[in-house]
Amino acid sequence: MDKKYYVAVIGGAGHVGAPLSIVLASKGIPTLVNDLNKNSLALLASGKMPFLEDGAEPLLEKALKEKMLGFSSDPESIANASIVVVTIGTPIDEFHNPRLSVLTQCIDGLLPFINDDQLIILRSTVAPGVTDYLNRYLKNKGKNCPLAFCPERVVQGKGVEEIQTLPQLVSGTSDLAVKLASELFSKIAPDVIVMSTIEAEFAKLISNAYRYIQFAATNQLYMLVESAGLDYNKLLTKMKQGYPRMGSIPSAGFAAGPCLMKDTMQLFSFEKKNFFLGQVAMTINEGLPDFMISQLISKTTTVINVKIGILGMAFKAECDDIRDSLSYRLKKTLEFKGALVSCSDEYVTNSDFVSKEELVKQCDIIIVGVPHKAYKQLIIPYGKEIIDLWNIL
Ligand SMILES: NC(=O)c1ccc[n+]([C@@H]2O[C@H](COP(=O)([O-])OP(=O)(O)OC[C@H]3O[C@@H](n4cnc5c(N)ncnc54)[C@H](O)[C@@H]3O)[C@@H](O)[C@H]2O)c1
């Protein structure tokens, strides 16, 4: 290796990039964390994670001690790496189509420093066909570097563990790209599964879309059962008793976060006429807060000037990430309808939030947005209205 770093991770301070950088570096692979977010870079360089990630800090400390990590927000720095892994966010637009320009703009910024002897690995989640598109894009710009697509399939917050325990899907636009990417991931993953680029793109999107559809199924059934005046959780518990075929049905809850809906919509936008299920799943999951509010209003007649508290503002339990959290949608709609809303979270810092105990004291109606474990201990005084999809209280 004649370059200072074996790998440069673009977006290396993000939720996908940081765990990958840390795992690579902890295995003795010199890794450059490249990110525009200077605050997150400074945190990582000081041994602190910018967000919750199980098991990351001890490995980060080890990698820093062994001088296996470098940090930069400058695109020029990637010239020092043999492999460039792109992990930047790939959002959808207001029409639920992927915003390809985010990716091409990032590549444009890197272009002057990309050489044909570097391997480029796309790791962000992309719509089917984007890797081939990007390959043509690079070639049109005069770059002939090998391009691989190796998607991330870990669950957020468990990346450090799952990068090292789940098989890695590897695809590339040439045999050389597949060979080099396989060599890299063989150093950290237990197994490498080779497929075509479009298979890998579908594989990643289907993993998230299928999960999203499963949540939509249970959420739709929840709305049906609750509208009939029954308790869905009680019903599920009884239905599951001694009946393993129902064991895997999840309880109702907010299906939110930066990936599930977005990736379902990436599949939807790929061929709109063929993915009604994805579109319907989105309508159901995004509509759950509205359903909860209409159920509440049917009980209390109005929410105007009613003190309502939301417990849990992150997008899922034991997480500090609020991206696309449905608790915020719930808050917004409640406030629009005139409620006085207080919020609390165990992991998200916000000076407007109150403690869970204070929230319970202040509010007449308590809604669980996200079932953080700490809520199990909460004592709710008699007489308060509780809406708790997960039955955690
Ligand atoms: N969050 C997850 O658990 C998860 C899991 C699997 C796949 N993904 C996919 O991975 C991708 C990244 O998601 P994420 O959650 O890590 O996003 P993120 O926002 O946490 O991280 C992206 C990082 O990229 C940085 N960045 C953006 N543009 C840049 C540029 N031009 N140069 C350098 N840095 C730049 C940002 O500052 C940020 O730190 C998305 O495509 C997402 O769908 C995410």
PDBQT file of the ligand as one rigid body, heavy atoms in Angstrom, charges set to zero:
ROOT
HETATM    1  N1  LIG A 401     -28.975   4.945   9.399  1.00  0.00    +0.000 N 
HETATM    2  C1  LIG A 401     -28.938   3.651   9.151  1.00  0.00    +0.000 C 
HETATM    3  O1  LIG A 401     -29.050   2.828  10.050  1.00  0.00    +0.000 OA
HETATM    4  C2  LIG A 401     -28.723   3.125   7.752  1.00  0.00    +0.000 A 
HETATM    5  C3  LIG A 401     -28.650   1.750   7.567  1.00  0.00    +0.000 A 
HETATM    6  C4  LIG A 401     -28.397   1.259   6.292  1.00  0.00    +0.000 A 
HETATM    7  C5  LIG A 401     -28.243   2.144   5.230  1.00  0.00    +0.000 A 
HETATM    8  N2  LIG A 401     -28.363   3.492   5.437  1.00  0.00    +0.000 N 
HETATM    9  C6  LIG A 401     -28.153   4.370   4.283  1.00  0.00    +0.000 C 
HETATM   10  O2  LIG A 401     -26.867   4.957   4.404  1.00  0.00    +0.000 OA
HETATM   11  C7  LIG A 401     -26.860   6.277   3.904  1.00  0.00    +0.000 C 
HETATM   12  C8  LIG A 401     -26.390   7.232   4.984  1.00  0.00    +0.000 C 
HETATM   13  O3  LIG A 401     -27.314   7.229   6.039  1.00  0.00    +0.000 OA
HETATM   14  P1  LIG A 401     -26.909   7.758   7.483  1.00  0.00    +0.000 P 
HETATM   15  O4  LIG A 401     -28.032   7.413   8.382  1.00  0.00    +0.000 OA
HETATM   16  O5  LIG A 401     -25.535   7.323   7.841  1.00  0.00    +0.000 OA
HETATM   17  O6  LIG A 401     -26.882   9.332   7.223  1.00  0.00    +0.000 OA
HETATM   18  P2  LIG A 401     -26.165  10.412   8.161  1.00  0.00    +0.000 P 
HETATM   19  O7  LIG A 401     -26.817  11.694   7.830  1.00  0.00    +0.000 OA
HETATM   20  O8  LIG A 401     -26.114   9.948   9.561  1.00  0.00    +0.000 OA
HETATM   21  O9  LIG A 401     -24.663  10.416   7.608  1.00  0.00    +0.000 OA
HETATM   22  C9  LIG A 401     -24.282  10.999   6.402  1.00  0.00    +0.000 C 
HETATM   23  C10 LIG A 401     -23.010  11.780   6.653  1.00  0.00    +0.000 C 
HETATM   24  O10 LIG A 401     -22.532  12.236   5.391  1.00  0.00    +0.000 OA
HETATM   25  C11 LIG A 401     -21.976  13.512   5.573  1.00  0.00    +0.000 C 
HETATM   26  N3  LIG A 401     -21.886  14.124   4.237  1.00  0.00    +0.000 N 
HETATM   27  C12 LIG A 401     -22.896  14.538   3.437  1.00  0.00    +0.000 A 
HETATM   28  N4  LIG A 401     -22.417  14.986   2.268  1.00  0.00    +0.000 NA
HETATM   29  C13 LIG A 401     -21.074  14.844   2.318  1.00  0.00    +0.000 A 
HETATM   30  C14 LIG A 401     -20.006  15.130   1.420  1.00  0.00    +0.000 A 
HETATM   31  N5  LIG A 401     -20.236  15.646   0.209  1.00  0.00    +0.000 N 
HETATM   32  N6  LIG A 401     -18.741  14.864   1.814  1.00  0.00    +0.000 NA
HETATM   33  C15 LIG A 401     -18.486  14.346   3.045  1.00  0.00    +0.000 A 
HETATM   34  N7  LIG A 401     -19.465  14.061   3.941  1.00  0.00    +0.000 NA
HETATM   35  C16 LIG A 401     -20.730  14.301   3.583  1.00  0.00    +0.000 A 
HETATM   36  C17 LIG A 401     -22.900  14.190   6.550  1.00  0.00    +0.000 C 
HETATM   37  O11 LIG A 401     -22.278  15.270   7.198  1.00  0.00    +0.000 OA
HETATM   38  C18 LIG A 401     -23.218  13.024   7.506  1.00  0.00    +0.000 C 
HETATM   39  O12 LIG A 401     -22.329  12.990   8.602  1.00  0.00    +0.000 OA
HETATM   40  C19 LIG A 401     -28.266   6.522   3.385  1.00  0.00    +0.000 C 
HETATM   41  O13 LIG A 401     -28.313   6.165   2.034  1.00  0.00    +0.000 OA
HETATM   42  C20 LIG A 401     -29.097   5.557   4.200  1.00  0.00    +0.000 C 
HETATM   43  O14 LIG A 401     -30.289   5.201   3.565  1.00  0.00    +0.000 OA
HETATM   44  C21 LIG A 401     -28.575   3.994   6.674  1.00  0.00    +0.000 A 
ENDROOT
TORSDOF 0
